[in-house]
Amino acid sequence: MTNSVRMTERRLRARLADGSLVGLWRLDQARSSVKLSTKGMWGLATVNGVFAEVTGEGVLSDGGRIGGHITVVTVSVDTRNTKRDAHLRSADFLHSEAHPHIVFTAERITPAGDQATVAGTLQIFGHPRPITFPATITASGDDEVGIEAEIQVDRSDFGQASTQMGMVSKKSTVTVSAVFVRH
């Protein structure tokens, strides 16, 4: 985002209170990304990937109530290795055929210092789990808001068993860079 301003707790609370952020917000797919990083080869190598298809929207109503979602299309995972991508889409990992989406539903954003705490539900493999994480929120004028977060996800929390001989870590880091524009 060009000329974006970091939303401190005081600034975010003021913008929530004055209603300047009220409305429908849509994810700008061209400027947003969801990246995945996990340890493979018994922790000796890091596998990085990006999900090419991500959608989302949010609604901010009077009184500061927030709701929204980000949806990731699991078959869109890209690690720049065709064979590995096919394996990631298989039942061993993302099981894209049975579970085509990973969905985060935001339920609350609470300003806290120079960040915000985001709370909601993350659904992977059809298993919804509550999740809370810190995020940095920025704004560029009244029509563009950015959210940056790094989230630790343990696949076993969502019902996925360990992989072949523990070769790949069950824990992954998901990095979200989401730009929402007023619609």
N, C-alpha and C positions, 0 to 999 in steps of 0.2 A: 504494500500500500504506500503510495506516495504521500508525503507530508502527514503521516499518521502520528497521533499523539497517544502515548501510553495512558491508560485510564487508571489513575490512582484511586484508592478507596473513596476519598472525598469527591473527586470528579465523577466517578461512576455513580455514587449515591446521589449526587446532585442531578446528573442526567436522568437517572431513574425517577427521581422525585418530580422534576419539572416536565416530564412527559415527552422530552425531545427524542427519545428512542422508541416511543410507542409505534407499533405497526407490524407489518409482515415483512420478514427479511428472508431472502433466498440466497443459498450458497452460490457463489461465483465459482463454477467448476474450473474455469481456466486459471484461476489464481489460488486455488485451494489444493491441498494434498493430504493424503494419509499414507504414511510410510511405516514400514515394518522392519525391525531389526531383531535377529535372534542368533544365538550361538549354535553352531553345528559342529560336526566332527569332534564330539566329546569336548566342546568348548574351545577347540583350537582355531576355528574359523568363524567369522561373523557373516551371516547371510542378510543382505539388505534387499528390500523390495519396496515397490510402490503399488498402490491400488489405482488403476487408471480411471475407474468409474466410481465417482462419489457424488451423491446428491444430498440436499438438505434444505431445511427451512426452519425459521424460528418466528415466534410471535411474542411480542412484548405488549402487555396490556396495561391500562391505567392501574396505578398502584404498584407497578414494578413486577407483576407476575410474569414469569418467563416459561415458555414451553417451546419445544422444538425437537428436531431429530437430524441426525446425520446417518445416511445409509451408504454402506460400502458394498459393491458388487464383488463377491469373492472370486469369481472366475477372472476378474480383471487384474489379479496379482501379476506383477512383472518383476522378476529378479535378473533379467537379461540372460537367462539360461532356460531355453525352451523345455528341456528335459526336467529340470528342477521345478519349473512352473507347473508342468503337468502333474508332477508328484505332489506339489503343494495343493493343487486343486482336488486331488484324490481323497478318498475316505481316510487315508493316513493322517491328513492334516485338516484342510478347510472343508472338505466334503461338499464341494460346490454344487454338485448335482442335487443333493438333499437339502442343503442350506445355502441358497444363492446369495443371502445378504447377512451382513453384520450390521446391527442397528444400535446406535446410541440415542436414547431419548433423554433430553435435558429436562429436569424438573425444577432446578433452582440454581441461581448464581448468586453467591454472597461475596461482596467486596471484602477484601482482607489485605490491608497494607497496600503494597504496590502490585498485588495480584488479586485474583478472585478464586473462590472455591466453587467448583462446578459439581453438582450432584445430579445423579440420574440413574438410568438403568441401561446396562450394556447387555445385548442379547447376541450370543454366539452359539451356534449349533442348536438353536431353538431353546437355549437355557438363558433366561433373564437373570441378571445379578445386579444388585445395587452397587454403584461405584461413585467414588468421590475423588477429585483430583484438583491440583492447583493449575491455574491457567493465567496467562497474560492477555489482557484485553486492550486493544488499541482502537482508535477511531480516527477517521479522516472525514471531517465535516459531520453532517447529520445523516448522510446516506450510505456510510460504509463503516462496518465494524469488523475487526479481526480478532480471532481467538487462537492462541498458540498454547499447546499443551503436550506434555510427554507423559504417557500412561504406561504403567507396567501391567501386563496381562499374563496370567497363568492359565494355560489351556485346561489344566485339570480342574479348575474352578467351574468350567463350563462342560464338564462331563467327557472330556477327551482323555483317553488313556495315554500312557507313555508310548513313545515311538520305539522303533527297533533298537533294542539294547541301550536305550537312553542316549542314542547317538545325537539327537537334537534336543536342546533344552525345551522344557515345557513353558518356560517364561520368555516373553517377547516384550520389546519396547515398541510402542506405537506412538509415532509423532504426528500430531495433527496441526495443520496450519490451515485454518478455515477463514475465508473472507466472505462476509455476508453483506449484501447490498439491499437497500430498502426497495420494496416492490410496490 
